[in-house]
């Protein structure tokens, strides 16, 4: 019976070391950007040798993918909570607000998701295999909104377009809110979340009218 306990302890230690590496890597990525960051800097921040890191991740891209994957898993868990709602309109609204609330409370996760640690707004990726895995997690997070949109009368293709539009809208609102640009229109009390809710309600009204 002692052998499983030792194995379990080794797993716990390995998981703890992995978490330390990921925390250190996030700090380095946020400070230096992904392209300028390197394994040696991450290892130093984590308190390990570069060789020790390679026992957990084969490259800095794999570290970034692990960070993003964990972020998307947390997001998906938040959105999945809306599936208990029976009414598709309620589910659609709640899914949109869950996305908004997650990134509003964790704005650096939005940077992480858009690869903004890789030099700004332009297409980025981490390689076909890593991209495929991350895209699968993201699509799982979007599934409750897509299914609710279909139940509200949209075709599957149209539901995906509407979901993409919702993501574009909430990303823009978050950008404006977190850079304090909403006040440019003169309303210093502008509530970005309320604006998001109103947009979702407009979408629901259009879907009910067959104009989604």
PyMOL commands that place a pseudoatom at each C-alpha (Angstrom):
pseudoatom trace, name=CA, resn=UNK, resi=1, chain=A, elem=C, hetatm=0, pos=[0.000, 0.000, 0.000]
pseudoatom trace, name=CA, resn=UNK, resi=2, chain=A, elem=C, hetatm=0, pos=[2.990, 2.318, 0.456]
pseudoatom trace, name=CA, resn=UNK, resi=3, chain=A, elem=C, hetatm=0, pos=[3.858, 2.392, -3.250]
pseudoatom trace, name=CA, resn=UNK, resi=4, chain=A, elem=C, hetatm=0, pos=[0.665, 4.182, -4.411]
pseudoatom trace, name=CA, resn=UNK, resi=5, chain=A, elem=C, hetatm=0, pos=[1.171, 6.771, -1.666]
pseudoatom trace, name=CA, resn=UNK, resi=6, chain=A, elem=C, hetatm=0, pos=[4.681, 7.525, -2.870]
pseudoatom trace, name=CA, resn=UNK, resi=7, chain=A, elem=C, hetatm=0, pos=[3.415, 7.777, -6.454]
pseudoatom trace, name=CA, resn=UNK, resi=8, chain=A, elem=C, hetatm=0, pos=[0.652, 10.117, -5.364]
pseudoatom trace, name=CA, resn=UNK, resi=9, chain=A, elem=C, hetatm=0, pos=[3.118, 12.276, -3.502]
pseudoatom trace, name=CA, resn=UNK, resi=10, chain=A, elem=C, hetatm=0, pos=[5.359, 12.472, -6.567]
pseudoatom trace, name=CA, resn=UNK, resi=11, chain=A, elem=C, hetatm=0, pos=[2.364, 13.569, -8.627]
pseudoatom trace, name=CA, resn=UNK, resi=12, chain=A, elem=C, hetatm=0, pos=[1.521, 16.271, -6.100]
pseudoatom trace, name=CA, resn=UNK, resi=13, chain=A, elem=C, hetatm=0, pos=[5.084, 17.569, -6.143]
pseudoatom trace, name=CA, resn=UNK, resi=14, chain=A, elem=C, hetatm=0, pos=[5.188, 17.546, -9.938]
pseudoatom trace, name=CA, resn=UNK, resi=15, chain=A, elem=C, hetatm=0, pos=[1.885, 19.430, -10.123]
pseudoatom trace, name=CA, resn=UNK, resi=16, chain=A, elem=C, hetatm=0, pos=[3.118, 21.994, -7.607]
pseudoatom trace, name=CA, resn=UNK, resi=17, chain=A, elem=C, hetatm=0, pos=[6.320, 22.559, -9.592]
pseudoatom trace, name=CA, resn=UNK, resi=18, chain=A, elem=C, hetatm=0, pos=[4.304, 22.868, -12.795]
pseudoatom trace, name=CA, resn=UNK, resi=19, chain=A, elem=C, hetatm=0, pos=[2.103, 25.525, -11.169]
pseudoatom trace, name=CA, resn=UNK, resi=20, chain=A, elem=C, hetatm=0, pos=[5.196, 27.465, -10.040]
pseudoatom trace, name=CA, resn=UNK, resi=21, chain=A, elem=C, hetatm=0, pos=[6.599, 27.360, -13.575]
pseudoatom trace, name=CA, resn=UNK, resi=22, chain=A, elem=C, hetatm=0, pos=[3.329, 28.589, -15.073]
pseudoatom trace, name=CA, resn=UNK, resi=23, chain=A, elem=C, hetatm=0, pos=[3.044, 31.480, -12.603]
pseudoatom trace, name=CA, resn=UNK, resi=24, chain=A, elem=C, hetatm=0, pos=[6.599, 32.520, -13.348]
pseudoatom trace, name=CA, resn=UNK, resi=25, chain=A, elem=C, hetatm=0, pos=[6.064, 32.197, -17.092]
pseudoatom trace, name=CA, resn=UNK, resi=26, chain=A, elem=C, hetatm=0, pos=[2.985, 34.374, -16.997]
pseudoatom trace, name=CA, resn=UNK, resi=27, chain=A, elem=C, hetatm=0, pos=[4.967, 37.094, -15.236]
pseudoatom trace, name=CA, resn=UNK, resi=28, chain=A, elem=C, hetatm=0, pos=[7.713, 36.896, -17.847]
pseudoatom trace, name=CA, resn=UNK, resi=29, chain=A, elem=C, hetatm=0, pos=[5.288, 36.812, -20.788]
pseudoatom trace, name=CA, resn=UNK, resi=30, chain=A, elem=C, hetatm=0, pos=[3.447, 39.859, -19.450]
pseudoatom trace, name=CA, resn=UNK, resi=31, chain=A, elem=C, hetatm=0, pos=[6.720, 41.712, -18.890]
pseudoatom trace, name=CA, resn=UNK, resi=32, chain=A, elem=C, hetatm=0, pos=[8.715, 40.759, -21.981]
pseudoatom trace, name=CA, resn=UNK, resi=33, chain=A, elem=C, hetatm=0, pos=[6.192, 39.388, -24.474]
pseudoatom trace, name=CA, resn=UNK, resi=34, chain=A, elem=C, hetatm=0, pos=[6.290, 35.832, -25.747]
pseudoatom trace, name=CA, resn=UNK, resi=35, chain=A, elem=C, hetatm=0, pos=[8.812, 36.404, -28.511]
pseudoatom trace, name=CA, resn=UNK, resi=36, chain=A, elem=C, hetatm=0, pos=[11.354, 38.123, -26.247]
pseudoatom trace, name=CA, resn=UNK, resi=37, chain=A, elem=C, hetatm=0, pos=[10.812, 35.727, -23.357]
pseudoatom trace, name=CA, resn=UNK, resi=38, chain=A, elem=C, hetatm=0, pos=[13.012, 32.654, -23.072]
pseudoatom trace, name=CA, resn=UNK, resi=39, chain=A, elem=C, hetatm=0, pos=[13.223, 29.476, -21.056]
pseudoatom trace, name=CA, resn=UNK, resi=40, chain=A, elem=C, hetatm=0, pos=[16.189, 30.753, -19.034]
pseudoatom trace, name=CA, resn=UNK, resi=41, chain=A, elem=C, hetatm=0, pos=[14.258, 33.843, -17.864]
pseudoatom trace, name=CA, resn=UNK, resi=42, chain=A, elem=C, hetatm=0, pos=[11.242, 31.726, -16.962]
pseudoatom trace, name=CA, resn=UNK, resi=43, chain=A, elem=C, hetatm=0, pos=[13.421, 29.222, -15.112]
pseudoatom trace, name=CA, resn=UNK, resi=44, chain=A, elem=C, hetatm=0, pos=[15.126, 31.985, -13.136]
pseudoatom trace, name=CA, resn=UNK, resi=45, chain=A, elem=C, hetatm=0, pos=[11.766, 33.494, -12.153]
pseudoatom trace, name=CA, resn=UNK, resi=46, chain=A, elem=C, hetatm=0, pos=[10.537, 30.042, -11.100]
pseudoatom trace, name=CA, resn=UNK, resi=47, chain=A, elem=C, hetatm=0, pos=[13.702, 29.261, -9.148]
pseudoatom trace, name=CA, resn=UNK, resi=48, chain=A, elem=C, hetatm=0, pos=[14.692, 26.308, -11.321]
pseudoatom trace, name=CA, resn=UNK, resi=49, chain=A, elem=C, hetatm=0, pos=[17.373, 25.533, -13.877]
pseudoatom trace, name=CA, resn=UNK, resi=50, chain=A, elem=C, hetatm=0, pos=[16.431, 25.677, -17.587]
pseudoatom trace, name=CA, resn=UNK, resi=51, chain=A, elem=C, hetatm=0, pos=[16.977, 21.928, -17.784]
pseudoatom trace, name=CA, resn=UNK, resi=52, chain=A, elem=C, hetatm=0, pos=[14.391, 21.352, -15.069]
pseudoatom trace, name=CA, resn=UNK, resi=53, chain=A, elem=C, hetatm=0, pos=[11.755, 23.194, -17.106]
pseudoatom trace, name=CA, resn=UNK, resi=54, chain=A, elem=C, hetatm=0, pos=[12.267, 20.959, -20.109]
pseudoatom trace, name=CA, resn=UNK, resi=55, chain=A, elem=C, hetatm=0, pos=[11.113, 18.059, -17.960]
pseudoatom trace, name=CA, resn=UNK, resi=56, chain=A, elem=C, hetatm=0, pos=[7.684, 19.691, -17.913]
pseudoatom trace, name=CA, resn=UNK, resi=57, chain=A, elem=C, hetatm=0, pos=[7.457, 21.656, -21.165]
pseudoatom trace, name=CA, resn=UNK, resi=58, chain=A, elem=C, hetatm=0, pos=[9.409, 21.168, -24.409]
pseudoatom trace, name=CA, resn=UNK, resi=59, chain=A, elem=C, hetatm=0, pos=[9.237, 24.860, -25.372]
pseudoatom trace, name=CA, resn=UNK, resi=60, chain=A, elem=C, hetatm=0, pos=[8.027, 28.266, -24.267]
pseudoatom trace, name=CA, resn=UNK, resi=61, chain=A, elem=C, hetatm=0, pos=[5.160, 27.880, -26.769]
pseudoatom trace, name=CA, resn=UNK, resi=62, chain=A, elem=C, hetatm=0, pos=[3.981, 24.822, -24.860]
pseudoatom trace, name=CA, resn=UNK, resi=63, chain=A, elem=C, hetatm=0, pos=[4.125, 26.849, -21.645]
pseudoatom trace, name=CA, resn=UNK, resi=64, chain=A, elem=C, hetatm=0, pos=[2.037, 29.592, -23.241]
pseudoatom trace, name=CA, resn=UNK, resi=65, chain=A, elem=C, hetatm=0, pos=[-0.428, 26.991, -24.511]
pseudoatom trace, name=CA, resn=UNK, resi=66, chain=A, elem=C, hetatm=0, pos=[-0.735, 25.539, -21.006]
pseudoatom trace, name=CA, resn=UNK, resi=67, chain=A, elem=C, hetatm=0, pos=[-1.460, 28.994, -19.558]
pseudoatom trace, name=CA, resn=UNK, resi=68, chain=A, elem=C, hetatm=0, pos=[-4.029, 29.763, -22.221]
pseudoatom trace, name=CA, resn=UNK, resi=69, chain=A, elem=C, hetatm=0, pos=[-5.583, 26.322, -21.939]
pseudoatom trace, name=CA, resn=UNK, resi=70, chain=A, elem=C, hetatm=0, pos=[-6.078, 26.724, -18.190]
pseudoatom trace, name=CA, resn=UNK, resi=71, chain=A, elem=C, hetatm=0, pos=[-7.585, 30.165, -18.750]
pseudoatom trace, name=CA, resn=UNK, resi=72, chain=A, elem=C, hetatm=0, pos=[-10.015, 28.803, -21.319]
pseudoatom trace, name=CA, resn=UNK, resi=73, chain=A, elem=C, hetatm=0, pos=[-10.944, 25.921, -19.025]
pseudoatom trace, name=CA, resn=UNK, resi=74, chain=A, elem=C, hetatm=0, pos=[-11.857, 28.404, -16.287]
pseudoatom trace, name=CA, resn=UNK, resi=75, chain=A, elem=C, hetatm=0, pos=[-13.872, 30.431, -18.788]
pseudoatom trace, name=CA, resn=UNK, resi=76, chain=A, elem=C, hetatm=0, pos=[-15.667, 27.321, -20.052]
pseudoatom trace, name=CA, resn=UNK, resi=77, chain=A, elem=C, hetatm=0, pos=[-16.587, 26.345, -16.496]
pseudoatom trace, name=CA, resn=UNK, resi=78, chain=A, elem=C, hetatm=0, pos=[-18.133, 29.780, -15.918]
pseudoatom trace, name=CA, resn=UNK, resi=79, chain=A, elem=C, hetatm=0, pos=[-20.154, 29.598, -19.130]
pseudoatom trace, name=CA, resn=UNK, resi=80, chain=A, elem=C, hetatm=0, pos=[-21.195, 25.967, -18.588]
pseudoatom trace, name=CA, resn=UNK, resi=81, chain=A, elem=C, hetatm=0, pos=[-23.061, 27.034, -15.454]
pseudoatom trace, name=CA, resn=UNK, resi=82, chain=A, elem=C, hetatm=0, pos=[-25.745, 28.659, -17.646]
pseudoatom trace, name=CA, resn=UNK, resi=83, chain=A, elem=C, hetatm=0, pos=[-26.825, 25.307, -19.125]
pseudoatom trace, name=CA, resn=UNK, resi=84, chain=A, elem=C, hetatm=0, pos=[-29.125, 24.776, -16.121]
pseudoatom trace, name=CA, resn=UNK, resi=85, chain=A, elem=C, hetatm=0, pos=[-31.377, 27.539, -17.468]
pseudoatom trace, name=CA, resn=UNK, resi=86, chain=A, elem=C, hetatm=0, pos=[-34.338, 26.105, -19.356]
pseudoatom trace, name=CA, resn=UNK, resi=87, chain=A, elem=C, hetatm=0, pos=[-35.238, 29.150, -21.434]
pseudoatom trace, name=CA, resn=UNK, resi=88, chain=A, elem=C, hetatm=0, pos=[-32.878, 29.623, -24.416]
pseudoatom trace, name=CA, resn=UNK, resi=89, chain=A, elem=C, hetatm=0, pos=[-33.143, 33.413, -24.205]
pseudoatom trace, name=CA, resn=UNK, resi=90, chain=A, elem=C, hetatm=0, pos=[-32.031, 33.295, -20.575]
pseudoatom trace, name=CA, resn=UNK, resi=91, chain=A, elem=C, hetatm=0, pos=[-29.208, 30.946, -21.527]
pseudoatom trace, name=CA, resn=UNK, resi=92, chain=A, elem=C, hetatm=0, pos=[-28.085, 33.169, -24.412]
pseudoatom trace, name=CA, resn=UNK, resi=93, chain=A, elem=C, hetatm=0, pos=[-28.043, 36.255, -22.185]
pseudoatom trace, name=CA, resn=UNK, resi=94, chain=A, elem=C, hetatm=0, pos=[-26.343, 34.477, -19.293]
pseudoatom trace, name=CA, resn=UNK, resi=95, chain=A, elem=C, hetatm=0, pos=[-23.685, 32.947, -21.546]
pseudoatom trace, name=CA, resn=UNK, resi=96, chain=A, elem=C, hetatm=0, pos=[-22.831, 36.334, -23.011]
pseudoatom trace, name=CA, resn=UNK, resi=97, chain=A, elem=C, hetatm=0, pos=[-22.632, 37.933, -19.577]
pseudoatom trace, name=CA, resn=UNK, resi=98, chain=A, elem=C, hetatm=0, pos=[-20.545, 35.026, -18.243]
pseudoatom trace, name=CA, resn=UNK, resi=99, chain=A, elem=C, hetatm=0, pos=[-17.995, 35.648, -20.991]
pseudoatom trace, name=CA, resn=UNK, resi=100, chain=A, elem=C, hetatm=0, pos=[-18.058, 39.370, -20.280]
pseudoatom trace, name=CA, resn=UNK, resi=101, chain=A, elem=C, hetatm=0, pos=[-17.749, 38.954, -16.513]
pseudoatom trace, name=CA, resn=UNK, resi=102, chain=A, elem=C, hetatm=0, pos=[-14.874, 36.494, -16.788]
pseudoatom trace, name=CA, resn=UNK, resi=103, chain=A, elem=C, hetatm=0, pos=[-12.752, 38.805, -18.901]
pseudoatom trace, name=CA, resn=UNK, resi=104, chain=A, elem=C, hetatm=0, pos=[-13.886, 41.937, -17.086]
pseudoatom trace, name=CA, resn=UNK, resi=105, chain=A, elem=C, hetatm=0, pos=[-12.600, 40.411, -13.876]
pseudoatom trace, name=CA, resn=UNK, resi=106, chain=A, elem=C, hetatm=0, pos=[-9.504, 38.933, -15.540]
pseudoatom trace, name=CA, resn=UNK, resi=107, chain=A, elem=C, hetatm=0, pos=[-8.427, 41.415, -18.241]
pseudoatom trace, name=CA, resn=UNK, resi=108, chain=A, elem=C, hetatm=0, pos=[-4.951, 39.888, -18.593]
pseudoatom trace, name=CA, resn=UNK, resi=109, chain=A, elem=C, hetatm=0, pos=[-6.649, 36.638, -19.586]
pseudoatom trace, name=CA, resn=UNK, resi=110, chain=A, elem=C, hetatm=0, pos=[-8.165, 38.538, -22.500]
pseudoatom trace, name=CA, resn=UNK, resi=111, chain=A, elem=C, hetatm=0, pos=[-4.660, 39.654, -23.480]
pseudoatom trace, name=CA, resn=UNK, resi=112, chain=A, elem=C, hetatm=0, pos=[-3.570, 36.040, -23.150]
pseudoatom trace, name=CA, resn=UNK, resi=113, chain=A, elem=C, hetatm=0, pos=[-6.431, 34.815, -25.326]
pseudoatom trace, name=CA, resn=UNK, resi=114, chain=A, elem=C, hetatm=0, pos=[-5.735, 37.314, -28.074]
pseudoatom trace, name=CA, resn=UNK, resi=115, chain=A, elem=C, hetatm=0, pos=[-1.984, 36.570, -27.968]
pseudoatom trace, name=CA, resn=UNK, resi=116, chain=A, elem=C, hetatm=0, pos=[-1.328, 40.214, -27.180]
pseudoatom trace, name=CA, resn=UNK, resi=117, chain=A, elem=C, hetatm=0, pos=[1.823, 39.108, -25.381]
pseudoatom trace, name=CA, resn=UNK, resi=118, chain=A, elem=C, hetatm=0, pos=[3.120, 38.283, -28.870]
pseudoatom trace, name=CA, resn=UNK, resi=119, chain=A, elem=C, hetatm=0, pos=[3.517, 41.794, -30.175]
pseudoatom trace, name=CA, resn=UNK, resi=120, chain=A, elem=C, hetatm=0, pos=[0.081, 43.344, -30.533]
pseudoatom trace, name=CA, resn=UNK, resi=121, chain=A, elem=C, hetatm=0, pos=[-2.937, 42.898, -32.747]
pseudoatom trace, name=CA, resn=UNK, resi=122, chain=A, elem=C, hetatm=0, pos=[-2.093, 40.572, -35.607]
pseudoatom trace, name=CA, resn=UNK, resi=123, chain=A, elem=C, hetatm=0, pos=[-2.585, 36.866, -36.346]
pseudoatom trace, name=CA, resn=UNK, resi=124, chain=A, elem=C, hetatm=0, pos=[-0.659, 34.559, -34.054]
pseudoatom trace, name=CA, resn=UNK, resi=125, chain=A, elem=C, hetatm=0, pos=[-0.523, 30.873, -33.323]
pseudoatom trace, name=CA, resn=UNK, resi=126, chain=A, elem=C, hetatm=0, pos=[1.427, 28.228, -31.481]
pseudoatom trace, name=CA, resn=UNK, resi=127, chain=A, elem=C, hetatm=0, pos=[1.607, 25.518, -34.126]
pseudoatom trace, name=CA, resn=UNK, resi=128, chain=A, elem=C, hetatm=0, pos=[-1.071, 23.294, -35.633]
pseudoatom trace, name=CA, resn=UNK, resi=129, chain=A, elem=C, hetatm=0, pos=[-1.315, 20.767, -32.806]
pseudoatom trace, name=CA, resn=UNK, resi=130, chain=A, elem=C, hetatm=0, pos=[-1.400, 23.282, -29.973]
pseudoatom trace, name=CA, resn=UNK, resi=131, chain=A, elem=C, hetatm=0, pos=[-3.789, 25.536, -31.892]
pseudoatom trace, name=CA, resn=UNK, resi=132, chain=A, elem=C, hetatm=0, pos=[-6.172, 22.626, -32.491]
pseudoatom trace, name=CA, resn=UNK, resi=133, chain=A, elem=C, hetatm=0, pos=[-6.251, 21.714, -28.796]
pseudoatom trace, name=CA, resn=UNK, resi=134, chain=A, elem=C, hetatm=0, pos=[-6.843, 25.313, -27.710]
pseudoatom trace, name=CA, resn=UNK, resi=135, chain=A, elem=C, hetatm=0, pos=[-9.511, 25.876, -30.351]
pseudoatom trace, name=CA, resn=UNK, resi=136, chain=A, elem=C, hetatm=0, pos=[-11.349, 22.783, -29.113]
pseudoatom trace, name=CA, resn=UNK, resi=137, chain=A, elem=C, hetatm=0, pos=[-11.448, 24.176, -25.570]
pseudoatom trace, name=CA, resn=UNK, resi=138, chain=A, elem=C, hetatm=0, pos=[-12.639, 27.561, -26.832]
pseudoatom trace, name=CA, resn=UNK, resi=139, chain=A, elem=C, hetatm=0, pos=[-15.390, 25.990, -28.940]
pseudoatom trace, name=CA, resn=UNK, resi=140, chain=A, elem=C, hetatm=0, pos=[-16.554, 23.994, -25.922]
pseudoatom trace, name=CA, resn=UNK, resi=141, chain=A, elem=C, hetatm=0, pos=[-16.897, 27.250, -24.025]
pseudoatom trace, name=CA, resn=UNK, resi=142, chain=A, elem=C, hetatm=0, pos=[-18.935, 28.753, -26.844]
pseudoatom trace, name=CA, resn=UNK, resi=143, chain=A, elem=C, hetatm=0, pos=[-21.237, 25.743, -27.189]
pseudoatom trace, name=CA, resn=UNK, resi=144, chain=A, elem=C, hetatm=0, pos=[-23.910, 26.932, -24.707]
pseudoatom trace, name=CA, resn=UNK, resi=145, chain=A, elem=C, hetatm=0, pos=[-24.356, 30.191, -26.614]
pseudoatom trace, name=CA, resn=UNK, resi=146, chain=A, elem=C, hetatm=0, pos=[-24.398, 28.472, -29.997]
pseudoatom trace, name=CA, resn=UNK, resi=147, chain=A, elem=C, hetatm=0, pos=[-27.004, 25.934, -28.870]
pseudoatom trace, name=CA, resn=UNK, resi=148, chain=A, elem=C, hetatm=0, pos=[-29.172, 28.633, -27.270]
pseudoatom trace, name=CA, resn=UNK, resi=149, chain=A, elem=C, hetatm=0, pos=[-29.029, 30.666, -30.486]
pseudoatom trace, name=CA, resn=UNK, resi=150, chain=A, elem=C, hetatm=0, pos=[-30.181, 27.651, -32.503]
pseudoatom trace, name=CA, resn=UNK, resi=151, chain=A, elem=C, hetatm=0, pos=[-33.053, 27.074, -30.079]
pseudoatom trace, name=CA, resn=UNK, resi=152, chain=A, elem=C, hetatm=0, pos=[-34.029, 30.711, -30.607]
pseudoatom trace, name=CA, resn=UNK, resi=153, chain=A, elem=C, hetatm=0, pos=[-34.494, 29.983, -34.311]
pseudoatom trace, name=CA, resn=UNK, resi=154, chain=A, elem=C, hetatm=0, pos=[-31.134, 30.502, -35.995]
pseudoatom trace, name=CA, resn=UNK, resi=155, chain=A, elem=C, hetatm=0, pos=[-29.574, 27.967, -38.326]
pseudoatom trace, name=CA, resn=UNK, resi=156, chain=A, elem=C, hetatm=0, pos=[-26.360, 26.337, -37.161]
pseudoatom trace, name=CA, resn=UNK, resi=157, chain=A, elem=C, hetatm=0, pos=[-24.308, 28.475, -39.539]
pseudoatom trace, name=CA, resn=UNK, resi=158, chain=A, elem=C, hetatm=0, pos=[-26.101, 31.648, -38.501]
pseudoatom trace, name=CA, resn=UNK, resi=159, chain=A, elem=C, hetatm=0, pos=[-25.704, 30.756, -34.819]
pseudoatom trace, name=CA, resn=UNK, resi=160, chain=A, elem=C, hetatm=0, pos=[-21.939, 30.609, -35.237]
pseudoatom trace, name=CA, resn=UNK, resi=161, chain=A, elem=C, hetatm=0, pos=[-21.954, 34.029, -36.936]
pseudoatom trace, name=CA, resn=UNK, resi=162, chain=A, elem=C, hetatm=0, pos=[-24.074, 35.532, -34.157]
pseudoatom trace, name=CA, resn=UNK, resi=163, chain=A, elem=C, hetatm=0, pos=[-21.799, 34.039, -31.506]
pseudoatom trace, name=CA, resn=UNK, resi=164, chain=A, elem=C, hetatm=0, pos=[-18.764, 35.533, -33.241]
pseudoatom trace, name=CA, resn=UNK, resi=165, chain=A, elem=C, hetatm=0, pos=[-20.542, 38.884, -33.329]
pseudoatom trace, name=CA, resn=UNK, resi=166, chain=A, elem=C, hetatm=0, pos=[-21.279, 38.687, -29.604]
pseudoatom trace, name=CA, resn=UNK, resi=167, chain=A, elem=C, hetatm=0, pos=[-17.606, 37.984, -28.922]
pseudoatom trace, name=CA, resn=UNK, resi=168, chain=A, elem=C, hetatm=0, pos=[-16.597, 40.943, -31.085]
pseudoatom trace, name=CA, resn=UNK, resi=169, chain=A, elem=C, hetatm=0, pos=[-19.016, 43.210, -29.242]
pseudoatom trace, name=CA, resn=UNK, resi=170, chain=A, elem=C, hetatm=0, pos=[-17.933, 42.195, -25.756]
pseudoatom trace, name=CA, resn=UNK, resi=171, chain=A, elem=C, hetatm=0, pos=[-14.240, 42.393, -26.719]
pseudoatom trace, name=CA, resn=UNK, resi=172, chain=A, elem=C, hetatm=0, pos=[-14.750, 45.938, -27.961]
pseudoatom trace, name=CA, resn=UNK, resi=173, chain=A, elem=C, hetatm=0, pos=[-16.643, 46.954, -24.837]
pseudoatom trace, name=CA, resn=UNK, resi=174, chain=A, elem=C, hetatm=0, pos=[-13.983, 45.463, -22.599]
pseudoatom trace, name=CA, resn=UNK, resi=175, chain=A, elem=C, hetatm=0, pos=[-11.255, 47.257, -24.530]
pseudoatom trace, name=CA, resn=UNK, resi=176, chain=A, elem=C, hetatm=0, pos=[-13.045, 50.586, -24.208]
pseudoatom trace, name=CA, resn=UNK, resi=177, chain=A, elem=C, hetatm=0, pos=[-13.922, 50.042, -20.560]
pseudoatom trace, name=CA, resn=UNK, resi=178, chain=A, elem=C, hetatm=0, pos=[-10.469, 48.981, -19.416]
pseudoatom trace, name=CA, resn=UNK, resi=179, chain=A, elem=C, hetatm=0, pos=[-8.722, 51.760, -21.332]
pseudoatom trace, name=CA, resn=UNK, resi=180, chain=A, elem=C, hetatm=0, pos=[-11.217, 54.295, -19.919]
pseudoatom trace, name=CA, resn=UNK, resi=181, chain=A, elem=C, hetatm=0, pos=[-12.384, 55.268, -23.403]
pseudoatom trace, name=CA, resn=UNK, resi=182, chain=A, elem=C, hetatm=0, pos=[-16.143, 54.953, -22.798]
pseudoatom trace, name=CA, resn=UNK, resi=183, chain=A, elem=C, hetatm=0, pos=[-16.053, 58.349, -21.078]
pseudoatom trace, name=CA, resn=UNK, resi=184, chain=A, elem=C, hetatm=0, pos=[-15.035, 59.983, -24.375]
pseudoatom trace, name=CA, resn=UNK, resi=185, chain=A, elem=C, hetatm=0, pos=[-18.729, 60.283, -25.240]
pseudoatom trace, name=CA, resn=UNK, resi=186, chain=A, elem=C, hetatm=0, pos=[-19.279, 62.378, -22.160]
pseudoatom trace, name=CA, resn=UNK, resi=187, chain=A, elem=C, hetatm=0, pos=[-20.969, 59.853, -19.887]
pseudoatom trace, name=CA, resn=UNK, resi=188, chain=A, elem=C, hetatm=0, pos=[-18.563, 59.129, -17.061]
pseudoatom trace, name=CA, resn=UNK, resi=189, chain=A, elem=C, hetatm=0, pos=[-21.090, 56.750, -15.458]
pseudoatom trace, name=CA, resn=UNK, resi=190, chain=A, elem=C, hetatm=0, pos=[-21.307, 54.469, -18.488]
pseudoatom trace, name=CA, resn=UNK, resi=191, chain=A, elem=C, hetatm=0, pos=[-21.720, 50.852, -17.346]
pseudoatom trace, name=CA, resn=UNK, resi=192, chain=A, elem=C, hetatm=0, pos=[-20.081, 48.532, -19.852]
pseudoatom trace, name=CA, resn=UNK, resi=193, chain=A, elem=C, hetatm=0, pos=[-21.821, 45.473, -18.421]
pseudoatom trace, name=CA, resn=UNK, resi=194, chain=A, elem=C, hetatm=0, pos=[-25.232, 47.120, -18.780]
pseudoatom trace, name=CA, resn=UNK, resi=195, chain=A, elem=C, hetatm=0, pos=[-24.356, 48.000, -22.367]
pseudoatom trace, name=CA, resn=UNK, resi=196, chain=A, elem=C, hetatm=0, pos=[-23.458, 44.351, -22.945]
pseudoatom trace, name=CA, resn=UNK, resi=197, chain=A, elem=C, hetatm=0, pos=[-26.744, 43.208, -21.463]
pseudoatom trace, name=CA, resn=UNK, resi=198, chain=A, elem=C, hetatm=0, pos=[-28.707, 45.650, -23.632]
pseudoatom trace, name=CA, resn=UNK, resi=199, chain=A, elem=C, hetatm=0, pos=[-26.884, 44.386, -26.721]
pseudoatom trace, name=CA, resn=UNK, resi=200, chain=A, elem=C, hetatm=0, pos=[-27.710, 40.779, -25.836]
pseudoatom trace, name=CA, resn=UNK, resi=201, chain=A, elem=C, hetatm=0, pos=[-31.355, 41.723, -25.304]
pseudoatom trace, name=CA, resn=UNK, resi=202, chain=A, elem=C, hetatm=0, pos=[-31.436, 43.342, -28.750]
pseudoatom trace, name=CA, resn=UNK, resi=203, chain=A, elem=C, hetatm=0, pos=[-30.043, 40.125, -30.221]
pseudoatom trace, name=CA, resn=UNK, resi=204, chain=A, elem=C, hetatm=0, pos=[-32.696, 38.081, -28.430]
pseudoatom trace, name=CA, resn=UNK, resi=205, chain=A, elem=C, hetatm=0, pos=[-35.463, 40.385, -29.692]
pseudoatom trace, name=CA, resn=UNK, resi=206, chain=A, elem=C, hetatm=0, pos=[-34.166, 40.034, -33.246]
pseudoatom trace, name=CA, resn=UNK, resi=207, chain=A, elem=C, hetatm=0, pos=[-33.998, 36.247, -32.929]
pseudoatom trace, name=CA, resn=UNK, resi=208, chain=A, elem=C, hetatm=0, pos=[-37.560, 36.112, -31.624]
pseudoatom trace, name=CA, resn=UNK, resi=209, chain=A, elem=C, hetatm=0, pos=[-38.607, 38.168, -34.630]
pseudoatom trace, name=CA, resn=UNK, resi=210, chain=A, elem=C, hetatm=0, pos=[-36.763, 35.814, -36.992]
pseudoatom trace, name=CA, resn=UNK, resi=211, chain=A, elem=C, hetatm=0, pos=[-34.186, 38.465, -37.784]
pseudoatom trace, name=CA, resn=UNK, resi=212, chain=A, elem=C, hetatm=0, pos=[-31.230, 37.111, -35.776]
for i in range(1, 212): cmd.bond("trace and resi %d" % i, "trace and resi %d" % (i + 1))
show_as sticks, trace
zoom trace
